[in-house]
Amino acid sequence: MLALRKVAPKPGVTLEEVGVPDAPPRGEVKVEVLAAGICGTDLHIDDWADGFKMMSGALPVTLGHEFCGRVTAIGDGVTSLKVGDRVVVQPAIGCGVCAPCQAGARHDCLNRNAIGMHRPGGFAPYVNAPADYCIAIPASMSDLHGALVEPLTTGAQAVRIGEVRAGDRVVIFGPGPIGQGAAAMAKLAGAKEVHVVGYNDGPRFQTLKQMGFEDFTDLATDGEAKLKTA
């Protein structure tokens, strides 16, 4: 099968033939990828930015961590899913033995591995993933919307940690997809005002306008003056 991979510790990615994953091991499922998103992280990996050189020991590796798929095979011990289920995959895999994992906070794992960075990801037709990190989605959700679940949870987590409540005034720094998701989650949490600050690269502010937001600061034009009076 064709997979988009990072094969060497230097700029660039490669589209190449790789083997279809074996039958999933115990506790894992095989997922047929139906839709996948390109994250800014994937672009930084392509550029080989300094913050991603910690991947060197995992290369070559198939990229892609924002994806939706269908379960096609189940490993021993899996009871939470069945063949045919559509799922989204939480890509940060906890080690299961460090203190945060033992405390039930595996998202804070000290030794976590990431699907699409340290182990094969979703920029391929099939990928194996731990069943505990696969979340079934309803039939009413499209594959494309399923691929947006992972990045949208970033905004949801920011709003949760920030303890946004009804009536709050919220400033979002960055109008890209993650910032757009954070703005949407803040609004859902009841924020009465959501102000988005950043650079209007491409259609970012226009997308936010279509989402119902109206209060922006474009740092490329009126940022300094507007921020001084805020």
Buried (B, 14 or more C-beta within 10 A) or exposed (E): EEBBBBEEEEEEBEEEEBEEBEEBEEEBBBBEBBBBBBBEBBEEBBEBEEEBEEBEEBEEBBBBBBBBBBBBBBBEEBEEBEEEBBBBBBBBBBBEEBEBBEEEEBEBBEEBBBBBBBBBBBBBBBBBBBBBBBBEBEEEBBBEBBBBBBBBBBBBEBBEEBEBEEEBEBBBEBBBBBBBBBBBBBBEBEBEEBBBBBBBEEEBBEBBEEEEBEBBBBBEEEBEEBEEEE
